[in-house]
Amino acid sequence: MWKYIRKYLLFAVIAALFIVGEVMMDLVQPQLMSQIVDDGVLGLDNNGVGSLDIIWSMGIRMILLVLFGGFCGSMNNVFVHLSGQNIGNKIRKDCFRKIMTFSFPQLDKFGTGSVVTRVTNDVTQVQNFVSQFVRGMIRTTFLTFGSMYFMFRLNVSFGIIVLCAFPFIVGIMAICLTKAAPLFTRLQNQLDTINSIMQEDISGIRVIKACVREIYEKVRFGKANGELIKTQLKILTVFAFMNPIINAIMYIVVALILSEGSFQVEAGAVTPGSVMAGITYTTQLLNGVLMLVMLFQNISRGYASWKRVKEILDSEPELKDGCFDGETDFVGTIEFKDVSFSYPTSGGKKVLEHIDLKIERGETVAVMGATGCGKTSLVNLIPRFYDADEGSILVDGVDVKEYKQKALREKVAVSLQKSELFSLSIGENIGWGDPSADERDIRTAAVNAQADEFISSSADGYNTFVAERGMSLSGGQKQRLSIARAILKSAEILIFDDSTSALDLKTEANLYEALDKFYPNVTKIIVAQRIASVRRADRIVVLDKGKIAATGTHKELKESCPIYMDICRSQIGEEE
């Protein structure tokens, strides 16, 4: 935390100076009020004759002090918010930069909803904590101890009465904050759950409506929201009991001061104005204590949020960069050597086992198999989205772990089944594949991806804005844009992970013809479920339960591989 505060420490120091000025104005006013009562109203120094001049002069002084205190308070707010906003902004940026370095296992560990909550709500809580701490701690400290000091200067008995109340107040605050602290952590975790449900439901709204599951999702969200409300009520209950108890103690203190003051006034030890000043200082102390309560409440919640944010900031990338920059004579070759792999959350269950496979430059290799056989897992190891548990994957003759990740991924272009599009124009979405590409390059990629026709037919063409998550486009259109983006990258290796599943057979055939014609030296890996998608491949790899069951051409596998033969029979209409 200190490294963020240090950068904007000057703002905090300036804010502190203005706070001191504001508090000093507050502390001087009871003294002036005492003089108004004793000298201006009661005329204790003038044989009981009041003085309007004293009332006016002291009143004007008080007004000027209030105005100056208000100015100090306003300037304090400005600099406090400057420091808080800048610190929050820097933390949020650092969190985002760190998240961009996370591997897929790390993202899976945190969860999307939790990551969003930490970068938004938790950082905001930390930001509020800094602002409240700078203003609240300094103001509360000066106001509390300043009031106590002037109280003892005014009357020792008054000071002792107030001092005796402090152990009770501190004890009650400690008990309540101890109970509240774990609740704040629980509150932020419950916000994670709500954010996750919201994201899932919004992205899957079509499925929800199609399956008529609105009521179920309402209940699921309502349950999560209900748990959040319960926690919030528990926190409110804790502080709801604390505040009246502390107020009661302070009002008892006020009553004791009034009682003691009346005796001392009768005895001539103090003046009525001094008693009034003592009451004012007691009220200031009360305000200071209540501010302290709110401050510690914010500190408790801010600290809980900071721990969650720090988990992201302290996380180190699990995939360590190698030192190889990607320059090699072997371009577009891939080799799997005895590769086994399991997901971190699978409990050690192997998704891939003892994979041996070599793919030559310019070769088109298709990967087929039943759902869950490891097709996607296999291709995810090539750009190093995950690391293999055993064995090695070589790209251009070099182990992927020895590459700089940027250099490795520049060699590989991936088009996924679920096409991720951004809220940009169609041209900008395609241009993600190569930021330096011009309009001609983007159009060429779209033509080869069989996307130019539907793009050009729209009113704004390549300037057509894509709605959030591509909701304005069909599945086939989104896939073609994703393919165009991958093609534009001009990578040595092109991976289609079931990215033509939404295309009709004619469009798909035209796509592969274009790829063979215009990108003959690019190594192409096609993950697919349809025979029509793979039959033209140079080789087809059949996976079964994470192992290679067979490799060969379409014709060879039709005659020798039972698994492939079963797939062909199930798709006889398409295959024929």
C-alpha positions in Angstrom: 0.0 0.0 0.0 2.8 2.4 0.9 4.3 2.4 -2.6 0.9 3.8 -3.9 0.5 6.3 -1.0 4.1 7.5 -1.3 3.6 8.8 -4.9 0.8 11.0 -3.9 2.0 11.8 -0.4 2.3 15.5 -1.1 -1.5 15.7 -1.6 -2.1 13.9 1.7 0.3 16.3 3.5 -1.4 19.4 2.1 -4.8 17.9 3.0 -3.5 17.2 6.5 -2.5 20.9 6.9 -5.9 22.1 5.9 -7.5 19.6 8.3 -5.4 21.0 11.1 -6.5 24.5 10.2 -10.2 23.4 10.1 -9.9 21.6 13.5 -8.1 24.6 15.2 -11.0 26.8 14.1 -13.4 24.4 15.7 -11.4 24.3 18.9 -11.2 28.0 19.4 -14.9 28.7 19.0 -16.0 27.3 22.5 -13.6 29.8 24.1 -15.2 32.7 22.2 -18.6 31.4 23.1 -17.6 31.3 26.7 -16.5 35.0 26.5 -19.8 36.0 24.9 -21.8 34.3 27.7 -19.7 35.5 30.6 -18.7 39.0 29.4 -21.2 39.9 26.8 -24.4 38.5 28.2 -23.8 38.1 32.0 -21.2 40.9 32.3 -19.3 39.0 35.0 -16.3 41.4 34.5 -18.6 44.5 34.5 -20.7 44.1 37.7 -23.4 42.1 35.9 -23.8 44.5 33.0 -23.7 42.9 29.6 -21.9 44.4 26.6 -23.4 44.4 23.1 -20.0 45.4 21.8 -18.4 42.2 23.2 -21.2 40.1 21.7 -20.8 41.7 18.3 -17.0 41.6 18.2 -16.9 38.0 19.4 -19.7 37.0 17.1 -17.8 38.5 14.1 -14.7 36.6 15.1 -16.7 33.4 15.3 -18.2 34.0 11.8 -14.7 34.6 10.4 -13.4 31.5 12.0 -16.3 29.5 10.7 -15.6 30.8 7.2 -11.9 30.1 7.4 -12.7 26.6 8.8 -15.1 26.0 5.9 -12.4 27.1 3.4 -9.9 24.7 5.0 -12.5 21.9 5.0 -13.2 22.5 1.3 -9.6 22.5 0.3 -9.0 19.5 2.4 -11.7 17.6 0.5 -10.1 18.6 -2.8 -6.7 17.3 -1.9 -8.0 14.2 -0.1 -10.0 13.2 -3.2 -7.0 13.9 -5.4 -4.9 11.5 -3.4 -7.6 8.9 -3.1 -8.6 9.0 -6.8 -5.0 8.9 -8.0 -4.2 6.0 -5.7 -7.3 4.1 -6.7 -6.6 4.7 -10.4 -3.0 3.5 -10.0 -4.0 0.3 -8.1 -6.7 -0.4 -10.7 -4.2 0.0 -13.6 -1.7 -2.3 -11.9 -4.4 -4.9 -11.2 -5.4 -4.9 -14.9 -1.8 -5.2 -16.0 -1.3 -8.1 -13.7 -4.4 -9.8 -14.9 -3.2 -9.5 -18.5 -0.2 -11.6 -17.5 -2.2 -14.4 -15.8 -2.3 -17.8 -17.3 -5.6 -19.6 -17.9 -5.2 -21.7 -14.7 -4.8 -18.5 -12.7 -7.9 -17.0 -14.3 -9.8 -20.2 -13.5 -8.6 -20.0 -9.9 -9.9 -16.5 -9.3 -13.0 -16.7 -11.5 -14.3 -14.0 -13.8 -16.8 -12.6 -11.3 -14.2 -12.3 -8.5 -11.7 -10.6 -10.8 -14.3 -8.0 -11.9 -15.3 -7.4 -8.2 -11.7 -7.0 -7.1 -10.8 -4.5 -9.9 -14.0 -2.5 -9.4 -15.7 -2.7 -6.0 -12.7 -3.7 -4.0 -10.4 -1.0 -5.4 -13.2 1.5 -4.8 -13.3 0.4 -1.1 -9.5 0.8 -0.9 -9.8 4.2 -2.5 -12.5 5.3 0.0 -10.4 3.8 2.9 -7.4 6.0 1.9 -9.6 9.1 1.6 -11.3 8.4 4.9 -8.1 7.6 6.6 -6.3 10.8 5.5 -9.2 13.0 6.5 -10.8 11.0 9.4 -7.7 9.9 11.3 -6.1 13.3 11.3 -9.3 15.2 12.0 -10.4 12.7 14.6 -7.0 12.7 16.4 -6.7 16.5 16.5 -10.3 17.0 17.4 -10.3 14.4 20.2 -7.0 15.2 21.8 -7.5 18.9 21.2 -10.9 18.9 22.8 -9.4 16.9 25.7 -6.5 19.3 26.1 -8.8 22.4 26.2 -11.2 20.6 28.5 -8.4 20.0 31.1 -7.3 23.6 30.6 -10.8 24.8 31.2 -11.6 22.5 34.2 -9.7 19.5 35.5 -12.9 17.9 36.8 -14.5 18.1 33.4 -11.5 16.5 31.8 -11.4 13.6 34.3 -15.1 12.9 33.7 -14.5 12.6 30.0 -11.3 10.6 30.4 -13.1 8.0 32.6 -15.5 7.4 29.7 -12.9 6.5 27.2 -12.1 2.9 28.3 -15.8 2.0 27.9 -16.0 3.6 24.5 -12.8 1.9 23.2 -13.9 -1.4 24.6 -17.3 -1.3 22.9 -15.6 -0.2 19.6 -13.1 -3.1 19.8 -15.8 -5.7 20.4 -17.9 -4.5 17.5 -15.1 -4.1 15.0 -13.8 -7.6 15.9 -17.2 -9.0 15.0 -17.6 -6.9 11.9 -14.1 -7.6 10.3 -14.8 -11.1 9.0 -18.2 -10.0 7.8 -16.7 -7.5 5.4 -14.6 -10.3 3.8 -17.7 -12.4 3.5 -19.5 -9.5 1.9 -16.9 -9.0 -0.8 -17.0 -12.8 -1.6 -20.7 -12.7 -1.9 -20.4 -9.8 -4.4 -18.1 -12.1 -6.4 -20.9 -14.6 -6.6 -23.5 -12.0 -7.7 -21.2 -10.7 -10.4 -20.5 -14.2 -11.7 -24.3 -14.9 -11.9 -24.9 -11.6 -13.6 -22.2 -12.2 -16.2 -23.4 -15.7 -16.9 -27.0 -14.7 -17.2 -26.4 -11.7 -19.4 -24.1 -13.7 -21.8 -26.5 -16.7 -21.8 -29.8 -14.8 -21.9 -30.8 -16.4 -25.2 -30.3 -19.9 -23.7 -32.2 -18.9 -20.6 -35.2 -17.6 -22.6 -35.1 -20.6 -25.0 -35.2 -23.0 -22.1 -37.7 -20.9 -20.2 -35.4 -20.8 -17.2 -36.0 -17.2 -16.2 -37.7 -18.2 -12.9 -34.8 -20.5 -12.0 -32.3 -17.8 -12.6 -34.4 -15.3 -10.7 -34.4 -17.7 -7.7 -30.6 -18.3 -8.1 -29.9 -14.6 -8.2 -32.4 -13.9 -5.4 -30.7 -16.5 -3.2 -27.2 -15.0 -3.7 -28.6 -11.5 -3.2 -30.4 -12.7 -0.1 -27.1 -13.9 1.4 -25.5 -10.6 0.6 -28.4 -8.7 2.3 -28.1 -11.0 5.4 -24.4 -10.2 5.7 -25.1 -6.4 5.3 -27.8 -6.6 7.9 -25.4 -8.4 10.3 -22.9 -5.6 9.8 -25.6 -2.9 10.2 -26.8 -4.7 13.4 -23.3 -4.6 14.9 -22.9 -0.9 14.4 -26.6 -0.2 15.1 -26.0 -1.4 18.7 -22.6 0.3 19.0 -23.7 3.8 18.0 -26.5 4.2 20.6 -24.4 2.7 23.4 -21.5 5.2 22.7 -24.1 8.0 22.4 -25.6 7.0 25.7 -22.1 7.1 27.4 -21.4 10.5 26.0 -24.8 11.9 27.0 -24.1 10.5 30.5 -20.8 12.4 30.4 -22.7 15.6 29.4 -25.1 15.1 32.3 -22.2 14.6 34.7 -20.4 17.7 33.4 -23.7 19.7 33.8 -24.1 18.4 37.3 -20.5 19.1 38.3 -20.6 22.4 36.6 -23.7 23.5 38.5 -22.0 22.8 41.8 -18.9 24.6 40.7 -20.9 27.6 39.4 -22.7 27.9 42.8 -19.3 27.6 44.5 -17.9 30.3 42.2 -15.2 28.0 40.9 -16.3 28.3 37.3 -18.4 30.5 35.2 -21.6 29.5 33.2 -19.7 30.3 30.0 -17.0 27.8 31.0 -19.7 25.1 31.6 -21.1 25.9 28.2 -17.7 25.6 26.7 -17.2 22.3 28.5 -20.4 21.0 27.0 -19.3 22.2 23.5 -16.0 20.4 23.9 -17.8 17.3 25.0 -20.0 17.5 21.9 -16.9 17.8 19.8 -15.4 14.8 21.5 -18.6 12.9 20.8 -18.4 13.9 17.1 -14.7 12.9 17.1 -15.6 9.5 18.6 -18.4 8.9 16.2 -16.1 9.8 13.3 -13.6 7.3 14.8 -16.3 4.6 14.7 -17.0 5.3 11.1 -13.3 5.5 10.3 -12.6 2.1 11.8 -15.6 0.7 10.0 -14.2 1.9 6.7 -10.7 0.8 7.7 -12.1 -2.7 8.4 -13.9 -3.0 5.1 -11.0 -1.3 3.2 -8.5 -3.6 4.7 -10.6 -6.7 3.8 -10.8 -5.3 0.2 -7.1 -4.5 0.1 -6.2 -8.1 1.0 -8.3 -9.3 -1.9 -6.7 -6.7 -4.3 -3.3 -7.6 -3.0 -3.9 -11.3 -3.9 -4.0 -10.2 -7.5 -1.1 -7.7 -7.2 1.1 -10.3 -5.5 0.3 -13.1 -7.9 3.2 -14.1 -10.1 2.6 -15.4 -13.7 2.7 -19.1 -13.6 4.0 -19.4 -17.1 7.5 -18.2 -17.1 9.0 -16.6 -20.1 11.9 -18.3 -21.9 14.7 -16.4 -23.6 14.2 -17.6 -27.2 13.0 -14.8 -29.5 11.5 -17.1 -32.2 14.1 -16.8 -35.0 14.6 -20.2 -36.5 15.1 -21.9 -39.9 12.3 -24.4 -39.2 9.2 -22.5 -39.9 5.7 -23.9 -39.1 6.7 -27.3 -37.8 5.1 -28.8 -34.6 6.1 -31.8 -32.7 4.5 -33.4 -29.6 6.9 -35.7 -27.7 5.3 -38.1 -25.2 3.0 -35.3 -24.0 0.6 -35.8 -21.1 -1.7 -33.1 -19.6 -4.3 -32.6 -16.9 -6.1 -29.4 -15.9 -5.3 -28.0 -12.4 -8.9 -28.4 -11.3 -9.2 -32.0 -12.5 -7.6 -33.7 -9.5 -4.8 -35.1 -11.6 -7.1 -36.9 -14.2 -5.2 -37.0 -17.5 -6.9 -35.3 -20.4 -4.1 -36.2 -22.8 -1.7 -39.2 -22.4 1.5 -39.9 -24.1 0.8 -37.9 -27.3 3.5 -38.3 -30.0 2.7 -36.3 -33.1 4.7 -34.4 -35.7 3.2 -31.9 -38.1 5.3 -30.5 -41.0 5.3 -27.0 -42.5 2.4 -26.3 -44.8 0.6 -29.5 -43.7 -3.1 -29.5 -43.0 -3.8 -31.8 -40.1 -7.3 -32.4 -38.7 -8.1 -33.6 -35.2 -11.3 -35.5 -34.6 -12.8 -37.5 -31.8 -15.7 -37.7 -29.3 -16.6 -34.8 -27.1 -14.1 -34.6 -24.2 -11.4 -36.6 -25.9 -8.9 -33.8 -25.6 -9.0 -32.1 -29.0 -9.1 -28.5 -27.7 -6.6 -29.3 -24.9 -4.2 -30.6 -27.6 -4.2 -27.4 -29.6 -4.2 -25.1 -26.5 -0.7 -26.5 -25.6 0.8 -25.2 -28.9 0.5 -21.4 -28.1 1.2 -22.3 -24.4 -2.2 -21.4 -23.0 -1.4 -24.3 -20.6 1.8 -26.2 -19.9 2.1 -29.9 -20.4 2.6 -32.1 -17.3 5.0 -34.4 -19.0 6.8 -34.4 -22.3 7.5 -31.5 -24.6 6.0 -29.5 -27.4 8.3 -28.2 -30.1 7.5 -25.3 -32.4 10.0 -24.8 -35.2 12.3 -27.3 -33.4 12.3 -25.4 -30.1 10.5 -26.3 -26.8 7.6 -23.9 -26.3 8.8 -23.3 -22.7 12.0 -21.8 -24.0 10.2 -19.2 -26.1 9.3 -15.7 -25.0 5.5 -16.0 -24.9 5.1 -13.0 -27.2 7.4 -14.5 -29.8 5.7 -17.9 -29.6 2.2 -16.5 -29.9 3.2 -14.3 -32.9 3.9 -17.6 -34.7 0.4 -19.0 -33.9 -3.1 -17.7 -34.9 -6.1 -19.2 -33.3 -9.8 -19.1 -34.3 -12.2 -20.4 -31.7 -15.6 -22.0 -32.0 -17.0 -19.3 -29.6 -16.0 -16.2 -31.5 -15.1 -13.3 -29.1 -15.8 -10.0 -30.7 -15.4 -6.5 -29.3 -17.6 -3.5 -29.3 -15.8 -2.0 -32.3 -16.5 -1.8 -36.0 -16.2 -4.9 -38.1 -13.0 -3.6 -39.7 -11.5 -3.0 -36.3 -12.4 -6.4 -35.1 -10.7 -8.0 -38.0 -7.7 -5.6 -37.6 -7.1 -7.1 -34.2 -5.1 -9.8 -36.0 -2.6 -7.2 -37.2 -2.8 -3.6 -35.8 -0.5 -2.4 -38.7 -2.8 -3.8 -41.4 -4.5 -1.3 -43.8 -8.0 -1.4 -45.3 -6.8 -3.5 -48.2 -5.3 -6.2 -46.0 -8.4 -6.3 -43.9 -10.6 -6.7 -46.9 -8.4 -9.4 -48.4 -8.6 -11.4 -45.1 -12.4 -11.0 -45.1 -12.6 -12.2 -48.7 -10.6 -15.3 -48.0 -12.6 -16.0 -44.8 -15.8 -15.8 -46.9 -17.0 -12.8 -44.9 -16.7 -9.9 -47.4 -20.1 -10.6 -49.1 -22.2 -10.1 -45.9 -20.0 -7.2 -44.7 -20.2 -5.3 -48.0 -24.0 -5.8 -48.1 -24.5 -3.9 -44.8 -25.2 -0.2 -44.9 -21.9 0.8 -43.3 -19.8 -2.0 -44.6 -16.6 -2.5 -42.7 -17.5 0.5 -40.5 -20.6 -1.4 -39.2 -20.5 -1.3 -35.4 -20.6 -4.7 -33.7 -22.9 -4.9 -30.7 -21.6 -6.1 -27.4 -20.4 -9.7 -27.6 -21.4 -9.7 -31.3 -25.1 -10.0 -30.5 -26.0 -8.3 -33.8 -24.4 -11.0 -35.9 -25.3 -14.6 -36.6 -23.1 -17.5 -35.4 -21.7 -18.1 -38.9 -20.9 -14.4 -39.4 -19.1 -14.2 -36.1 -17.0 -17.3 -36.9 -16.1 -15.8 -40.3 -14.9 -12.6 -38.7 -12.9 -14.6 -36.2 -11.3 -16.6 -39.0 -10.5 -13.4 -41.0 -8.8 -12.0 -37.9 -6.7 -15.1 -37.6 -5.8 -15.1 -41.3 -4.8 -11.4 -41.1 -2.2 -12.2 -38.4 -0.1 -13.9 -41.1 1.2 -16.5 -38.6 3.2 -19.6 -39.4 0.6 -21.8 -37.7 -3.1 -21.5 -38.1 -5.4 -23.3 -35.7 -9.2 -23.7 -36.3 -10.7 -25.0 -33.0 -14.1 -26.0 -34.3 -14.4 -22.5 -35.7 -16.4 -23.5 -38.8 -19.2 -25.4 -37.0 -21.7 -22.7 -37.8 -20.8 -22.5 -41.5 -22.8 -24.2 -44.2 -20.9 -26.9 -46.1 -20.5 -24.8 -49.3 -19.1 -21.8 -47.4 -16.8 -24.1 -45.4 -15.5 -25.7 -48.6 -14.8 -22.3 -50.2 -12.9 -21.3 -47.1 -10.6 -24.3 -47.2 -10.0 -23.9 -50.9 -9.0 -20.3 -50.3 -6.6 -21.3 -47.5 -5.0 -24.0 -49.6 -4.6 -21.6 -52.6 -3.4 -18.4 -50.8 -1.7 -19.9 -47.7 0.0 -23.1 -49.0 3.1 -22.8 -46.6 1.0 -22.1 -43.5 0.6 -25.1 -41.2 -3.1 -25.6 -40.5 -4.6 -27.6 -37.7 -8.4 -28.1 -37.9 -10.3 -29.3 -34.9 -13.8 -30.4 -36.1 -16.7 -32.7 -35.5 -17.9 -33.0 -39.1 -16.4 -35.3 -41.7 -17.0 -32.7 -44.3 -14.6 -30.4 -42.4 -11.7 -32.8 -42.3 -11.9 -35.1 -45.3 -9.6 -32.7 -47.4 -6.9 -32.7 -44.8 -3.5 -34.2 -45.5 -3.8 -36.2 -42.3 -6.5 -36.8 -39.8 -5.6 -37.6 -36.1 -8.3 -39.5 -34.3 -8.3 -39.0 -30.5 -10.0 -41.4 -28.0 -9.9 -40.8 -24.3 -6.9 -38.5 -24.5 -4.8 -40.9 -26.7 -4.1 -41.0 -30.4 -6.2 -43.9 -31.7 -5.2 -43.6 -35.4 -3.7 -41.2 -38.0 -4.2 -41.2 -41.7 -6.1 -39.8 -44.6 -9.9 -39.9 -44.9 -9.8 -42.8 -47.2 -7.3 -44.8 -45.0 -9.2 -44.2 -41.8 -12.5 -45.2 -43.4 -11.1 -48.6 -44.0 -9.0 -49.1 -40.9 -10.2 -47.0 -37.9 -13.4 -48.3 -36.2 -13.9 -44.9 -34.4 -13.6 -43.0 -37.6 -15.9 -45.4 -39.4 -18.6 -44.9 -36.7 -18.3 -41.1 -37.2 -18.7 -41.5 -40.9 -21.8 -43.7 -40.5 -23.4 -41.2 -38.2 -22.8 -38.4 -40.7 -23.5 -40.4 -43.9 -25.7 -37.7 -45.3 -23.0 -35.1 -45.0 -20.2 -37.4 -46.0 -21.9 -38.5 -49.2 
